[in-house]
Amino acid sequence: MNPPTPTPPVGSYAVDTHTGKVGMVTGHDGPRVRLRPLGGGREWECPPDTVRRATAAERIHAATAYANARSRGEVP
């Protein structure tokens, strides 16, 4: 059995494996991890066992998707 993966630290980018969304870790609230979408927006919480560090490719993909949505006027 593998040891549990440590929860990503505050300020790092992480993936909510339940939804596939990438966000920045903004805090740990009891047993939950708080994430904020790239570019800002409403935070969401998820259990620590469904969060892992985002790869460089995942961070770039999320940032590009946000930039494209912003250029189309879909987000502020």
Salt bridges, closest charged atoms under 4 A:
GLU43 OE1 - ARG34 NE 3.50
GLU43 OE2 - ARG36 NH2 2.84
GLU45 OE1 - ARG32 NE 3.69
GLU58 OE2 - ARG52 NH2 2.60
GLU74 OE2 - ARG72 NE 2.86
